[in-house]
Amino acid sequence: LAWNDWTLCSGSRDRSIIEHEVRQQSTVHVFHGHTQEVCGLKWSFDQQQLASGGNDNKLNIWSLHSNSPTFSLMKHTAAVKALAWSPHQHGLLVSGGGTADRTIRFWNSMNG
C-alpha cells in the first residue's frame, strides 16, 4: 500500500495496481505493468511518481499522467520489495532485491 494525499494505491497478486480515491470511495486509475504479484509500492515526495516492485524482479516507475510505466527496470535477480525515495535529492530512488539478489540499487527516475 502507498498513500498519496487522498488516494491510496494497492498492489495485488493479480499483477495490477489500483489507485483508490478514499473521499469519493472510487477507483481513480488501474496500472498494469507487472507479470507477477506486486509486492512493493512507494510514492515520490513530490507525489508525481509511483515506484512499484514485483515478484517478476521488475521495478516500474509510473507517472500520474501515463497508463504505461515511464521506466521498467530489470536489473534485480529476485523480487523487488523494498523501495525508498530520497528526501534530499529529487528523482533518486533506491530499491532492494530479495534473498537471491541481495543488492541495493540506486536509480535516477528522471532518466532511468
N, C-alpha and C positions, 0 to 999 in steps of 0.2 A: 504494500500500500504506500501511496505517496500523496501528501496534501499539496495543493496549490490554491491559495486563497479559499474560495468556496467550492472548489472542485476536489474530488478525491479520485485518484486513479488506482485501479486494482488490476493486478496481473493474474493470469489464470492457467490452469492445466490445459485448457483448450487453445492455448497459444495466443490469446487475444489480450489486449489491454483496454479496459473500459474507463472512460473519464465520466464521472458522475457529478452532476451539479446538485449539491446537497440541499440548497434552499428550495429549488424547484422540484427536487426528487425526480430528476430525469437524466437520461444519458446524453451527454454532450457530443462525445466522439468515441469511436472504436478504432484502435490501432491494430494493424496486422503486419507482422514482420518477423516473427519467430517461428521456427519449425518444431519446437518442443516447448515445454512448460516455461512460462515467465516466472522468474524467481527473484528478481530484484528490480526496484524502481526508485528513482530519485529525481526530483525537480531541481533545476539550477536556481541559484539565489535570485537571479533576475526574473525567474518564473517564465522564461521563454523557451527553455529546452528541457526535455524529459529524457533521461537515460534509462534504458531497460536492459537487463541481463537475463539470459535464458540458459536452460539446460542444453541448448544447441551450441554452447560455447560462444555465442554471439553477443556482442554489445551493440545495441542500436541507440542512436541519438536522434530524437524526434524534435521537430519544430511545431509550434502551435498552429502554423499555417500550412501544414502539409499532411497528406494521407500516407506518405511513404517516408521511411527513415531518411534523414539528412545524410547520415553516415551509418554504415553497417560494418562493424569492425570485428574481425575474426582471428585475432592473434592468441586468444586463450585456448588451452587444450583441455579445459574442464569447464563446468558450469560457472557462469558469471553471476555471483550472488551479492558481492559487496561493492557498493557504489558510493562515491562521495565527491561533491563539488567543492573546489577551493573557495573559502570565503574571502581570500586575499587577491586572487587573480582570476579575472573574468575568463570563462571558457576552459578552465583547467579542471579536468575530470580524472578521478582515479578509480580503477576497477581491480577487483581481486578475483582470481580464479580459484577453483575448488582444489581438492586434495591431489588430483593427478597433475594439476598445473602448478600450484604453489608459487604463483607470481603476482606481483602488484604492478600494474601498468598505468602510466600517465598518458593522458590524451589531451590534445588541443581540439576542442569541439568546434572551433572556427574553421579549421582546415582538415580535420580528420587525422 
